[in-house]
């Protein structure tokens, strides 16, 4: 079960906006920085609904504004977000260039925590785009997480490690890592990210052959997404439920889950996802 990268992006943008670089004094540069900080938060809403094209348009402008401030920290954080939106659009080479710039700017900033976070963000992107081996990503996280104090960055690091462990078929260790991320997200009330954690746990359990447990995790994700009205996450989770039911041989339940997912995607205007679900239901 592949989670739509939009939820993955949420944790990036929350992390990015949680470490403001805006100075306390007034002036034009402050206005630009504040605009970018606010913009990163608004981009989150576009990503949450799978509106990657809109998010890309916004981030092009936010990067221009960040460059005008000549603030390496701000530029780095925008590049991290921009790179991962590009990845979700299938623009892997362009995404890689943004991650490279993010690391370079973080190094210029002298912010050790941001540099370590940027390296982990890049490693995760490389994992998802199959540019790096799972073990190399695990090693990167182990090296860099010791420099990170921000809770959301720490949770992101555990997520990344869990995804790499899942790719290595180390399912027990993968679930343990994701649960460490989940604990932080629940404490911070970052519910979109907590929902993604449960979705990821479901995927791990599914790969491990634990289908009833996978369904339980997806039901939890749905409960959270209903609470916060995360429609894109709901549609993705119902689609995943359909996949799990199908693996269990419960074709009628699978069809009902797919129909529910399709209805939400249709309401969101997501034609590609609707077409994909039509194909699943016809097979």
N, C-alpha and C positions, 0 to 999 in steps of 0.2 A: 504494500500500500504506500504509494508516494503521496506525501502531503504537498498540497499546493504551496509554492514557496512564499506566498503572501504572508502566511503565519510566521514563517521563518524571519521575514523582514520586520515583522512587528517588534521582535525582541531587539533587532538592530536599532530601529528608530527610537524605541524607548530608551535604550542605552545611550544613544547619541544625544538625545535631548536632555538627559539627566545630568550632564556635566557641562553646564553653560560656561562659555568663555566671555560673556558680555561683561565689560568693565562697569564699575559703579558710577563713574563720572558720565556727564552728558556730552553730547556731540554727535556729529554725523556718523562716525564710525560705530558708535553705540547703536544708533538707529539701524544701521545695516546689519550688525550682528544680531540684534534683537529680532529683526525681521527674518533672518535665516533660522534662528532658534525656533521661532513661532512656526515658520514654514515647515521645518522638519516634523513638528507635531501634527500639522494639518495633512502632511503627506501620509502620515500613518493612517488617516481615515480613508484615503484613496487605496492604499495597499490592502487595508482590511477588507475592502469590497472587491479586491482583485483588479482594480483600475490601474494597471501597471503603466499603460500608455500615458495617462494623465500624470501619474507620479513621475515618470521620466521628464515630462515637460516642465513640471515644477522644479525638479532637481537641477535641470540645466540652468534655470534662472538662479536658484539658490547657490549653485556653484559659482556663477558669475559674481554674485554679490559677495560671497565669501572671499573670492580672489581680490575684490576691491578692498577688503579690510586688511589684506596681507597678513592674516592670522593663520599660521600653520595648523594650529589645533582645530580651528573651525573648518578649514579647507579639508583636513584629513577626515573629519567626521562626515562632511557632506559627501566626500568621495566614497567612503565606506557604504553609505546608504545608496548612492547613485550606482555603484558597482553591482550591488545586489539586486537592484531593480532591473538593471541591464541583464543580469543572469536570468531573472525570471522571464524576461522577454526572449531568451535564447541567444542573446548577444554576448557570447562567452568571451571572445577576444577583447571586446570593448570593456567588459566587466573587469577582466584581468588588469587592464591598464589603469582603471580607477583604483583597484586595490593596491597596485604598485605605488601609485601617487599617494594614496592614503598612508602607506607605511613610511614613505619618504618624508611627507609633511609632518607626520607624528614624530619622526626622528629629529627634524628641525626644531620642533616645538620644545624639545627637552623634557617632555612629559613622559616619564617612564611607563606609567600605567596606560596611557593612551597608545603608546608604541606597542606594548604587549597585547593590548586589546585588538589593535589593528592587525597584528600578525595572526591572531587567532581568527579574526573575521576573514582574513585572506585564506587561511588554511581551510576554514569551513567552506568557503566558496570553491576552493580547489577540490575539496572532497566531493561536493555536489556536482561539479563539472568533470569529475574523474581526471583531474590533472595531478592529483596526489594520492598516494596509497593511504589506506586507513591508519596504518601504524605510524606513518610520518606525521599525520595529523594528531594522533594521540600524543606522540613525543613533543610536538609543538605546544600543545595545550599544557602538558606537564611542565615544560620549561617556563612558560609565560604566565601561568595563572598565579604564581607566587608573587608577582608584581601588582596584582589587581586587588583593589580594595572596594570598588563600587559593586554593590550587590547584584545589580542587573548584568554587569559585565561578567561577574563570577558565574551567575546562572547561565549566561550565554556560553561560557567556557565549558560548563558541565554538559550543556546541550550538545555542543560540538563534539565533545569526547564521547558522549553516548551514541551519537550518530556514527562516529568512526568505529566504535565497538560493534554496533549493529552491522555495519558493513563487513566487519571481520568475523561475523557469526558468533560473537561473544555476547549472547543474548542476556545472560544473567547480569554480567557486568554493565551492559548497556542500560538495562532497566534501572539498576542502582544509580548510575550517573544521572539519568533523566529525572529520577526521583529527587536527587539533590537539587536539581534545577527547579523542580516543582515546589519543593519546600520554600525556596527563596521567593518564587513568584507568588505563592499563596501569602507569605508574610508581607510582601510588598503590595499585595492586592493588584498585581499585574495579571488580571484574569484572562486576557487574550493569550498571554504567554502560557498561563497555566493550562488553558484549553489545548494549546499546541503540545505541551508536555504530555497530556493524557492521550492525545492522538498518536504521538510518537511511541508511547508505551504500548498502545494498541498494536501498532505496526510491529514492534519487537515481539510481542506475544503471538501475533499471527505468524510471523516467520518461525517462531519456536514451536508452532503447532498447538498453541494454547488458545483455541478459538473462543470458548466461553469467556475466558478472562479478557480476551481482546475486545469482545462485545461489551463487557462491563466498563472497560476503559473508554470506549467510544460513547457509551451512554453518559458517562460522566462529562466528557467533552461537550456533548450536546446540551446537557443541563447547564453548563457554564455559558455556552454560546447563546442559549435562549435568554439567560439572565442579562447578558450584556448586549443582546441584539446583534450578534456577530453573524450576519446572514451567510457570508461566504464560508466561514468556518462550519456553520451548520450544514450547508450543502456538501462540503467536503467530507464531513463526518458521516452523513447519511450514505454518501457514495461508498465510503470505506466499509460501512456496515453491510452494504450490499455485497461487496467483495468477500467479506468474512462469511456471511450467510451462504454464499455460493460455494465457498471452500468446504462448508459443513454439509453441503448437499441439500440445503433448505432453499430451493429455488423460488418458491412463492414468497418467502420472507425477503429474499434478495431482490425480487422484482418490486415489492412494495417499498423497500429502502431506496432503490434506484429512482422510482417514481417520485418519492418525496424529495430526493436530491434534485431531480430534474425540475420540479416545480419551483424550487427556490432559485436555481440557476436561471430559469426562464424569467422569473420576477426580477432578477438582477440584470437581465439583458445579456447574459453570457452565452452567446450562440455556440462557440466552440465546445464548451462544456456540455451543453445540451446535446449537440451532435454526438459527442463521445458517449454520453449515457444512452442515447438511442442505439448506438452500435453495441454497447454492452447488453442491453436488454434484448437485442435481436439475435445474440449469439448463445 
